[in-house]
Amino acid sequence: MVIGAGNIYRSLPHFCYSSIRFLSAHPYSPLQQLEEAIRKAIELKAYQKIPELFSSKEACQNPNAFSFLSTFPLNLRTQIIDEILQSFIHVRPRSRPRMAYSCLLSYTLQSPEPLPLALAILQRMLHSGCAPVPQTHLLLSSAWLECRRHSQSVSNILLEMKTMGYHLDCGTCNYLIQSLCAVDQLAEAVKVFKGMGGAGCVPDLETYGIVISSMCRVRKTADATDMLKQMVVGMGLTPRQATIVKVAAALRANREIWKGVEMIEFLKREDCAVGFETYEVVIEGCLECSENILAGKVVMGMTEKGLIPHIRIRQKVVERLVGIGEWELACAVRQRFAELRS
């Protein structure tokens, strides 16, 4: 990244220490020693030494060891952080800068104008295989919502990463969407989902899974089923079994069991696999709603796939069918179980 920030050496304070390793002898607190060591590494552009300086989790606690960067102009601060990120790419093992990433991300998210720089840090961290600390969800969602309050569009905020030389990817968007969902900002998460295309990033299987799961959690079943159909028909994606089960469970909780059966039929028409757990959730929903004939038909469809319900469900379906006089269907169901040696 190239930013007209001037010479980085002239902008940093001069140090009297001859080596970073001698800082441990200085009568400063551990946090002050860490901050001074980071300053020295930045002055020398010895960025790859920074991960070695983080020896404990306390290093990322307040006050943050990178807080001194706030004394620099935004463009210079951005340049320094970008150079740190680029240097970490070559550090091995890739997980070694995890604590440095966490500390840098936490500092940036709590600084003025955190975006898009925080998204760039998050992206590099995820690419290294490091997971951000849990509180990152709250910090990131808060920074995002504050930025959105200034009437910036989703696509414009995401596109700002390109001005720094970073290209938006699904991993970064997925983490942002997950963060918003984690703080009950589903509506904003959906806006990010819809704005990804305008920023040149197409939602993937994980993106759909996060949004659909969040919709199911608040029982927005109509939105969840619509999005499921969109990902299958519009995007040609095959939903994960865990996602399908969550939709089925939400429909069952809402007593919309006919829609659960319709979902199974839709997935079968689109050659998408429907697993054992989904069938059982829908069958149990049918029994709870006294849709006994429907339960029998779903069981027949399930056995056609070579799947057999648990014995408790099998007994209940047959008993219910016999109880309402549906002998023919009850016999067909029992015959199917016998053929499958259950």
N, C-alpha and C positions, 0 to 999 in steps of 0.2 A: 504494500500500500504506500502511496506517495502523498504526503500532506505537507504543505509549505509551513513547517513548524520551526524552521531554523535549526541550528546545530544543537543536537541534544546535549552535548557536553557543556556548552556555554549556559544551558538552562538549568543544570543541576548543581547543587552545592558541592564545594570542593571538600575533600576529606583528607585528614592527616594520617589515616591508617594505611599501612603498606600492604595489608592483606586482609581479606574477609575473615580468615580464621583467627586473627588476633582480636576480633571484636568480643569474643567470649570473656576476655580478661578485663574488659571495660566495666566499671561499676554501675552499669545501667541495669534496669529490669530486663528479664528475658524478652519481653515484647519489644522494648526499646532496642535491645541488641539485634533482634530479628529485623526490625525496621531499618536500622542502620546498615545491616548486612545487605538487605534488599536494595537500599539506596546505592551502596557501593557496587553491587552487581549491575545495576542499571547504568551507573556512571561508566563502568568498564565495558558495557554491553555484553557482560558475561551472563546472559539470561539463562543459559542451561545450568548454571550453578544454583539458581533460585529453588528448584525442587528439593535440593539437599538441605536447604535452610529450614524447611518445615519438618520438625521432628515430633510434634504433638498436635492433637486436635485443638488444644487451647489456642494455637496460633491463629485460628480463624475466628476467635471470639472477639467481641468488641473490647477495646478499640481495634479496628482492623489494621493489620500490619501494612496494608497498602494505602492507608488513609492519607499519607503524605502526598500522594499523587494529586489530591484535590488542590494543592497549592500551585499546580501547573495549569496553564491555559488548556481549554478543552481539546484543541487540535493537537497540542504536544502530548497531552495525556493519552489521547487516542492512538497517536503514533507509537508511544512507548508500549502500550498494552498490545498493539498489533505486533510489534517486534517480539514481545515476549511470547505471544501465541505462536508465531511462526517458528521461533526457536524450539518450542516444546514439541513440535512435530518430529524432530529428530532425536528426542530423548527416548532411551530404551531402558527398561521396559516402558511401554506406552503409558502404563498406569502410574508411573512414578510421580508425575506432576499433579496427582489427584488433589492433594491438599492445597497446593498452590492455585490450581484451577478454582477450587471451592472458595478460597479466600478472595481471589481476584473477582470472581463472579458476585460474591456477597457484597464486596465493596462497591462494585459498579452498579448493582441494582439499587443500592441505597444512596447513590450519588446523584447530583442534578443531571438531567438529560441522560438517563441510563440506556436508552434505546437509540440506535440499533446495536451499540457496542456490546451490551450484555448478551444479545442474541448471537453475536459472533463468538463470544467466549463460550457460551453454552454449546454452540455447534462444535467447536474444537474439543470441548470436554467430552461430549457424546461420541465424537469420532475416535477419541482415544480409548473408548470403552469404560470411561469413568462415569459413575452415577452421581448426579448432584445430591447434596444433602437434602433431607425432606423439606426443610423450611424454605428451600428455593421456590417451591410451588407458590407459597404466599408472597414472597418478595417479587417474583416474576409477574404474577397476576396483578399485584398492586401497581407495579411500574407500567404494565400494559394499560390498565384501566385509566391511570393518570394521564398517559399519553393520549388515549382515546378521548378524554374529556376536552382536549384542545381541538376537537373536531377533525382530527386526522383520520383518513380512511384506512381500513385494514391493509389494503394492497400497498398504499403509499408507505406505511410504516415498515412493512415487510421488504419492500423494494429498496429501502434505505441501506440495507446490507450491501447492495451492489456498489454503492458509492464508496464503500470501504474495501472493495475487492473480494467480498465474500458472496457466495451464491446460496440462496435459500434452498433448503432441502426438507424432506418430509420429517426427518428425525427432529429437527428444530421446531417445526410447526406442531408436530405431535406432542412434544413436551409442553409447548405453550398451551395447546388445547387442553391437555391433561391438567395443567396447572389451573386453568380457568374453571374446569369442571370440578376440581378439588375444592374450590372455594364457592361453589354454588353459582357460578357464572355461566350456566349452560347456554343462555341466549348469546352471550358474547363469544363463547367457544364456537357456536354454529356460524357466527359472522366471520370468524377467522377461517373456519372450514371453507366457507363460500368464497372468501377473499384470496385463498391460496392460488387459485387459477390465474387471477389477475396479476399475481406476483411471480408467475412462471413456475409454479410448483403444483403438481397434480396430486390430490389426496391418494394415499395408498391403503392397503388392507388394514394397517394399524390405525390410520386416521379414522376410517369408517368404524372400526371396532370401538375406539375410545368414545366417539360421539354417540353411537347406538347404545353402548352400555350405559352411558350417562343418561340418555333419554329413558331407558328402561328403569333406571334407579328411581326416577321421579314419575314413572308410569305414563310417560308421553308415548303411548303405544302407537298412535296413528303416525306420529313423526318417525318413530323407530322403524315401523314396517315400511313406510315410504322410502326411508333411506336404505333399508335392506334391499328393496327392489331396485333402487337407483344404482347401488353398487354392483348388483348382479347383471341387470339389463343394460344400464348406461355405461358401466365401466368394465364389464366382463370379469369381475372379481368373484371368487368363490369365498363366501363368508366362513370364518372359523366356526367350529362346532360350539365353542364357548359363547360366541356372539349369538348364534341361533337359539341356544338354550336360554339365554337371558331374555330374548324377545318372547319366547314361548312362556317363560315364567311370569313376565310382566302381563302378558295377555291373560294368563290363568288368574293372576292376582286381581285383574280388572273384570274377571268373569266374562271375558270376550273370547270364549273358547272356540267359537265358529271361525274367528279370525286366525286362531292358532292352527286349525285344520286347513284353512285356506293357505296359510303360509307354507305348510308342509307340501301341499299340492303344487304351489307355485315353484318351490325349490326343486321338486321332482321333475316338473316340466322343463326346468332350466338345467337339468342334469347336475344339480348340486346335491351332494350327499347330505342325508338327514340321519343323525346319529341316534343311538339307543336312548340317551337321556332326554332328547327333544320329544321323541315319541311318548316316553313315559310321562313327561310333564303334561303333554296335551291330553293323554288318556285320563290321567288323574283329574285334570280340569273338567273333562267331560263328565266323569262320575260325580264330581262335586256339584256340577250344574244339573245333575240328573239327565244328562244327554246320553242315555245308556246305549241307544242304537248307534249314535255317532261314535261312542267309545268302541263298540264292537267293530265298526267299519275301520276305525283307525288301527285297531289291533290287527285286522286282516291285512291292511296295508303294511304294517310293521313286519308281520311274519313273512310277507312276500320278499322282504329284504333279508330274510334269514335271521331276524331279530326276535327274541321272545321276551315278553315282560316278566318282571319278577312274579313269583308264585302268588303273592298277596294280590297283585293287580289281576292276574289271570283268574283267580277264584272270584274276585269281586265282579269282574266283567260278566263271567258266565252266570253267576247268581243273579245279577241285575237283569240280564236278558231273560232268564227263565222266569223271574219274578213279574215281568211285564208281558209274559206270553210270547216272547220272540224266540220260540223254540228252534225255528229253522236257522236263524243267525247264531243262536247259542250252540247248536250242533256243529255248524260250520266252523265256529271258532275253536271248539273242543277238538274237532277233527284235525284242524291245522296244527294245534298244539301236539296232538298225537303224532302227526307226520314229522314234526320236528323233534320228536322223542323227548318232550318236556314232561 
